[in-house]
Amino acid sequence: MRILLGWELGAGLGHVSRLKVVADRLRADGAEISVVLQDLRRADIFTDAGYPVVQGPVWKMPTDPALRKIPTHSFADVLKIIGLANDQALAARIDGWRGLFDLARPDLVIGDFAPALTLAARGRCPMISVGNGYMTPPAGRAMPPIRPWVKDRDLPGTSRAAEVELLALVNRVAAAKGVPALNFLADLFNGDRTFVVTASITDPYRAYREVPTLLPFNMPRGIHPRPLADRRPKSVFVYLPSGHPAVRNIVYGLRGAGLDCDAYLSDLPAASIEKLTGPGFRVHARPVPFAKMLPEVRLVVHYAGLSTAIAAAKAGTPQLIAPWNLEHAVTARGVADAVGARLIADDASTAVVGKTARGMIDDDRLAARALAGADMFPDHDPAPTLDRIAAACKELAG
C-alpha cells in the first residue's frame, strides 16, 4: 500500500510531529510512505528516519500586521484572510498536488490542515484527514463560532456571508478541475474519514461535534510534576518562535527582571543566540527536552502551541502565554480555564513582561493550582487512536 502524507497550512512542529507518528505506525504495517511538506525546514524529523520528503504547494501567508486586527468570528473569516479567496492560487495548488499524485501514485492520502490536497484527492483517491480541533471544523454543517465562549446565535452576518462567498469560489474552482462539489465549506477540512486528535478543553468546536475527539498521540510523555520547593528559584523556561511579534519584548523583559531563564527560540540564527545569551539568560541552539526542563522551573512562557501547553500542564508549572493567532488564543483560554494560566498581549512592554513574570513566580496560590491541575493530563497509550487510523487506511485503500 502506497500512502502519501501531506501538510499544507499552519506553522510549528505540531503538524509534522503528528504526521510522523502516523507514518511510523503505517510503515511498521508495511506501507510505502512518501511525505510532502509545505515547509522543508521541518523535513529533518522525517528525513532522519529515512522517509522521502518533497516540497509541496505553498500558501503565501499575509504579513501585513493590520490584518491581525480584522475580526475573526468563524473559520471562514480566518480562511478569507489567509488567502482562500484567491481562485487562481487555489487552482494552482490543486494542480501541484495532482502532479505529486502522478509521481507517487498513492493508494491513499493523509492530510494535515490540507484543503487543496482535499480537493485534489476528491473523486480521485481516498483521503484521511488528521488534525487538531481548530483546523477541523465539524463536517456537513455551517461553520460554528470559532471562539467557544461565543454562542452560535451571536455569529455576525458578515461571517456567514464570508462562508457563502468562499464556498462558491471553492466550488467554481472544483467544477473547473472536474472535482465533485462541496456541500459545506467545512467539508474542505474533512476527508473520507476524519480523525480529530486534541485535548477537549482546547477544541473550539467541542459544543458542536457529534463525533467525540480522540486523545492526542503526539503529546509529550514522561513529564512528572515536582513540588515547588524542589524547583530552581526564580526559574523560567521560554519557548517561542523567533518570528513571534512579542519575542523581543518578552526576551528583554525577562532578562531585565533578574530571573533565571532558559530559552529556545526556534529558527534563531547562531549569531543572535550568542548575542542574547548572558548571565541569567541561556539561549539553547536546539529544542530542550520538556520532561527535564518543565518540572524544574517556576514558570513557562510560550505562545500556546498545543504540545507545549499540555506539556507545561503535565509538569504542574504556571504558564504565561502570548498567543500569536486565534488558534493559540483558543488554546490559551482553554488551558487558563483548566490550570490558571495567564495571557499577555503581544504588544506588552518589557516592563509589563518582567513585572508579570515576577508576580507569577511569587504567587504560591497560582503555583498550587498549576500543580493540582497536572492530574488532568495523565499520560495515555496512543496505540488505540493509531490502531483506528491504520484500520481506516486498510479499509479505504481496499
C-alpha positions in Angstrom: 0.0 0.0 0.0 1.4 3.4 -1.1 0.4 6.3 1.1 1.2 10.0 0.6 1.2 12.2 3.7 0.7 15.9 3.1 0.9 19.1 5.3 -0.3 22.3 3.7 -1.1 25.1 6.2 -0.1 26.1 9.7 3.3 26.6 11.4 5.3 25.0 14.1 6.3 21.4 14.8 2.8 20.1 15.8 1.7 19.2 12.2 4.9 17.3 11.3 5.2 15.5 14.6 1.6 14.3 14.3 2.1 13.0 10.8 5.5 11.4 11.8 3.8 9.3 14.4 1.2 8.2 11.9 3.9 7.5 9.3 5.9 5.3 11.7 2.8 3.2 12.5 1.8 2.7 8.9 5.4 1.9 7.8 5.6 -0.7 10.6 2.4 -2.3 9.0 4.3 -2.5 5.7 3.1 0.7 3.9 5.3 2.6 1.5 5.3 6.2 2.7 6.1 9.4 0.8 5.9 12.8 2.6 5.0 16.2 1.2 5.6 19.3 3.3 4.9 23.0 2.8 7.9 24.0 4.9 11.1 21.9 4.3 12.7 23.5 7.3 10.7 20.9 9.2 11.7 18.0 7.0 14.5 16.6 9.2 12.0 14.9 11.5 11.2 12.7 8.5 14.5 12.5 6.6 16.4 11.5 9.7 14.1 8.5 9.9 14.6 7.6 6.2 11.4 8.9 4.7 11.5 10.6 1.2 10.3 14.2 1.5 9.5 16.7 -1.2 8.3 20.3 -1.3 4.5 20.7 -1.5 2.3 23.6 -2.6 2.8 26.7 -0.5 0.3 29.2 0.7 2.0 32.6 0.9 0.8 33.9 4.3 -0.1 37.7 4.5 2.4 39.7 6.5 0.5 43.0 7.0 0.2 43.5 10.8 -3.1 45.3 10.2 -4.7 42.0 9.2 -4.4 40.8 12.7 -6.9 43.4 13.8 -9.6 42.1 11.4 -12.4 40.4 13.5 -12.4 36.6 13.1 -15.7 35.1 14.4 -15.6 31.9 12.3 -13.1 29.8 10.5 -14.4 31.3 7.2 -13.2 34.7 8.4 -9.7 33.2 9.0 -9.6 31.5 5.6 -10.5 34.6 3.8 -7.6 36.5 5.4 -5.0 33.8 4.7 -5.8 33.6 1.0 -8.6 31.1 0.2 -10.4 33.8 -1.6 -7.8 33.6 -4.5 -9.3 31.2 -7.0 -6.2 31.2 -9.3 -3.9 30.3 -6.4 -6.3 27.5 -5.2 -6.4 26.1 -8.7 -2.6 26.1 -9.0 -2.3 24.2 -5.7 -4.7 21.6 -6.9 -2.6 21.1 -10.0 0.5 20.9 -7.8 -1.0 18.1 -5.7 -2.2 16.2 -8.8 1.3 16.4 -10.2 2.6 14.8 -6.9 -0.1 12.2 -7.2 1.2 11.3 -10.7 4.7 10.8 -9.3 3.9 9.0 -6.0 0.8 7.0 -7.4 -0.7 6.7 -3.9 -3.4 4.3 -3.0 -4.4 6.7 -0.2 -3.5 10.2 1.0 -3.5 11.5 4.5 -3.7 15.3 5.0 -2.9 17.6 7.9 -4.5 21.0 7.5 -4.5 20.5 3.7 -7.6 22.0 2.0 -6.1 22.0 -1.6 -5.0 18.4 -1.1 -8.6 17.5 0.0 -9.8 18.9 -3.3 -7.1 17.3 -5.4 -7.9 13.9 -3.9 -11.7 14.3 -4.0 -13.1 11.8 -6.5 -9.7 10.6 -7.4 -8.0 9.0 -4.3 -9.3 8.0 -0.8 -8.3 10.5 1.8 -8.0 10.6 5.6 -7.8 13.9 7.4 -5.9 14.1 10.7 -5.7 17.3 12.7 -6.5 19.2 15.9 -9.8 20.8 16.7 -9.1 24.3 15.5 -8.3 23.3 11.9 -11.0 20.6 11.6 -14.5 22.2 11.8 -17.3 19.7 12.0 -18.2 18.4 8.5 -21.7 18.6 7.0 -22.8 21.9 8.6 -22.2 25.6 8.5 -19.2 26.9 10.4 -19.9 27.4 14.1 -18.2 30.2 16.1 -14.5 29.6 16.4 -14.4 31.2 19.8 -16.0 28.7 22.2 -17.0 31.5 24.6 -19.4 32.9 21.9 -22.8 31.4 21.2 -23.9 30.3 17.7 -26.7 32.9 17.6 -24.1 35.7 18.1 -22.2 34.9 14.9 -22.4 38.0 12.8 -23.9 38.1 9.3 -20.5 39.1 7.8 -19.1 35.7 8.8 -22.0 33.8 7.3 -21.5 35.9 4.1 -17.8 35.1 4.0 -18.6 31.4 4.2 -21.1 31.6 1.4 -18.6 33.6 -0.7 -15.8 31.1 -0.1 -17.9 28.0 -0.7 -19.0 29.4 -4.1 -15.4 30.2 -5.0 -14.2 26.7 -4.0 -16.9 25.0 -6.0 -16.2 27.2 -9.1 -12.6 26.0 -8.9 -13.7 22.5 -8.2 -16.0 22.5 -11.3 -13.2 23.8 -13.5 -10.9 20.9 -12.2 -13.6 18.2 -12.5 -13.8 17.9 -8.7 -17.2 17.0 -7.1 -18.8 20.0 -5.4 -18.8 20.5 -1.7 -22.0 21.0 0.3 -20.3 22.9 3.1 -17.1 24.9 3.4 -16.2 22.8 6.5 -16.0 19.7 4.2 -12.8 21.1 2.8 -11.1 20.1 6.0 -12.5 16.6 6.3 -11.6 13.6 4.3 -13.4 10.3 3.6 -12.5 9.6 7.2 -11.5 12.3 9.7 -9.6 11.9 13.0 -9.7 14.9 15.3 -6.9 14.4 17.9 -6.8 17.0 20.6 -7.4 17.8 24.2 -11.1 18.5 24.5 -10.5 21.7 26.5 -8.7 23.2 23.5 -11.3 22.2 20.9 -13.2 25.4 19.8 -16.0 23.2 18.3 -16.5 20.9 21.3 -20.1 22.0 21.8 -20.9 21.2 18.1 -19.2 17.9 17.4 -21.4 14.9 17.0 -18.3 12.5 17.0 -16.0 12.7 20.0 -12.4 13.8 19.6 -9.6 11.3 20.2 -6.8 11.7 22.6 -3.6 13.2 21.0 -0.9 10.7 20.2 1.9 13.3 19.7 1.9 14.9 23.1 5.0 14.8 25.3 5.1 11.9 27.7 7.0 11.0 30.8 6.6 14.5 32.4 6.2 14.4 36.1 5.5 17.4 38.3 7.7 18.4 41.2 6.8 20.2 44.4 7.5 23.9 44.4 10.4 23.5 46.9 12.2 21.2 44.5 12.3 23.7 41.7 15.0 26.2 40.8 14.3 29.6 42.4 13.1 32.4 40.1 13.4 30.0 37.1 11.7 30.4 33.8 11.6 28.5 30.5 10.8 30.4 27.4 9.7 28.6 24.2 8.8 30.9 21.3 9.3 31.1 17.6 11.9 33.7 16.8 9.4 35.4 14.5 6.8 35.9 17.2 5.8 39.6 17.3 6.3 39.8 21.1 9.6 37.9 21.2 11.9 40.9 21.6 9.9 42.4 24.5 9.5 39.1 26.2 13.2 38.3 26.0 14.4 41.7 27.2 11.6 41.9 29.8 12.7 38.6 31.3 16.4 39.5 31.0 15.9 42.7 32.9 13.8 41.1 35.6 16.6 39.3 37.5 15.2 35.9 36.7 17.0 32.6 35.9 16.0 31.9 32.3 16.4 29.2 29.8 15.1 29.8 26.3 14.6 28.1 23.0 13.6 30.5 20.2 13.1 28.4 17.1 14.9 29.3 13.8 17.0 31.9 15.6 20.4 32.5 13.9 23.5 31.4 15.7 24.8 34.9 15.9 21.6 36.0 17.7 21.8 33.1 20.1 25.3 34.2 21.1 24.2 37.9 21.4 21.2 37.1 23.7 23.0 34.6 26.0 24.3 36.1 29.1 24.2 35.9 32.9 20.8 34.6 34.0 19.6 34.1 30.4 20.7 31.0 28.4 19.5 30.5 24.8 19.7 26.9 23.6 20.5 26.2 20.0 18.4 23.0 19.9 15.0 22.1 21.4 15.2 21.3 25.2 13.6 18.1 26.4 10.4 19.1 28.1 10.5 16.2 30.5 13.7 17.6 32.1 13.1 21.3 31.9 9.4 21.9 32.6 9.2 20.3 36.0 12.2 22.1 37.3 11.2 25.7 36.5 8.6 28.0 38.2 7.2 29.5 35.0 6.9 28.6 31.4 6.5 31.4 28.8 5.2 30.3 25.4 2.7 31.1 22.6 0.2 28.3 23.2 1.3 25.6 20.8 -0.9 22.7 21.9 2.1 20.4 22.7 3.8 23.0 24.8 0.7 24.0 26.7 -0.2 20.4 27.6 3.4 19.6 28.5 3.5 22.6 30.9 0.2 21.5 32.4 1.5 17.9 32.9 4.5 19.4 34.7 2.3 21.4 37.0 4.1 24.6 36.0 2.4 28.0 35.8 2.1 29.4 32.3 2.4 32.9 30.9 1.1 32.8 27.3 1.5 35.2 24.5 -0.9 33.9 21.8 0.3 34.5 18.2 -3.0 33.9 16.4 -6.6 32.9 17.1 -5.8 29.2 17.3 -3.3 30.0 20.1 -5.8 32.2 21.8 -8.4 29.4 21.9 -5.8 27.0 23.3 -4.6 29.6 25.8 -8.2 30.2 27.1 -8.8 26.5 27.5 -5.6 26.0 29.4 -6.2 29.1 31.5 -9.7 27.7 32.5 -8.2 24.4 33.4 -5.0 25.2 35.3 -4.9 29.0 35.7 -2.5 30.2 33.1 -2.3 33.9 32.3 -2.3 35.7 28.9 -0.2 38.6 27.8 -0.8 40.8 24.8 1.8 40.7 22.0 2.4 44.5 22.4 3.1 44.3 26.1 6.2 46.4 27.1 9.3 44.9 28.6 8.4 46.4 31.9 5.0 44.7 31.9 6.5 41.3 30.9 9.1 41.5 33.7 6.6 42.6 36.3 4.1 39.9 35.3 6.6 37.1 35.3 8.0 38.1 38.7 4.5 38.3 40.1 3.6 34.8 38.8 6.7 33.3 40.2 6.0 34.7 43.6 2.3 33.7 43.5 2.1 30.5 45.7 -1.7 30.1 45.0 -1.1 30.1 41.3 1.7 27.6 41.7 -0.6 25.4 43.8 -3.4 25.5 41.2 -1.0 24.6 38.4 0.4 21.7 40.4 -3.1 20.4 41.2 -4.0 20.6 37.5 -1.3 18.2 36.4 -3.6 15.3 37.3 -5.9 16.5 34.5 -3.4 15.5 31.8 -2.1 12.0 32.6 0.0 10.1 30.0 -2.1 7.8 27.9 -1.5 5.0 25.4 -1.5 6.3 21.8 -2.0 2.9 20.4 -5.8 2.8 20.3 -6.0 6.0 18.2 -3.3 4.8 15.9 -5.0 1.5 15.5 -8.2 3.2 14.3 -6.2 5.3 11.8 -4.4 2.2 10.5 -7.7 0.3 10.2 -9.3 3.1 8.2 -6.3 3.2 5.8 -6.7 -0.5 5.1 -10.5 -0.1 4.7 -10.3 2.8 2.3 -7.3 1.6 0.3 -9.1 -1.7 -0.3 
